[in-house]
């Protein structure tokens, strides 16, 4: 279980509070207006940005003081962070180790991850040789090999067209179901939340509100969500 206890995030005049739990295996969309703090919230959970106060706990254990790489977290950013000078297999392998030489077991894990995201045989190619959707799949494969129980997505598919974005969301949903991972996904699109999420965390007015059932929230949005949706 992910537990945010009296979390107080500050940066200059910006302030965000969060105090809620996310159940194991939940699929949660994080919605809210631009600048509300959605990406910052994920960065604090991942350990890339410190909170002013409060705690982030996973399975009852505090994560404060742990570097991002030592947390039970895998995070996928908007640009995918593929290195253009490395082939796809090597990019995926960075999810396992920075070493250039892989063990046979590690090579197998990379090949299996590429196959699972529909990129079997693409390992020797460079990122520039792949389409945008294929690059997103490669970035997702790098997350997959890490086998972390908490998956954070910071709008990694925002640049894709609607059909391809829906395809990637379906793939993420399938992978989360297979692995049992807990998912928090930042999005600006309510239709993405409807497609993949069972719950929504609304970030608005300096507060990340506790998860609420996605369908009920979108069908009958409270005032804060109506303002965000423009209804």
Buried (B, 14 or more C-beta within 10 A) or exposed (E): EBBBBEBBBBEEEEEBBBBBEBEEBBBBBBBBBEEBBBBBBBBBBBBBBEBEEBEBBBEEEEBEEBEBEEBBBBBBBBEBEBEEEBBBBBBBBBBBEEEEEBEEEBBEBBBEBBBBBBBEEBBEBBBEEBEEBBBBBBBBBBBBBBBBBBBBBBBBBBBBEEEBBBBBBEBBBEBBEEBEBBBBBBBBBBEBBBBBBBBBBBBBEEBBBBBBEBEEBBEEBEEBBEEBEEE
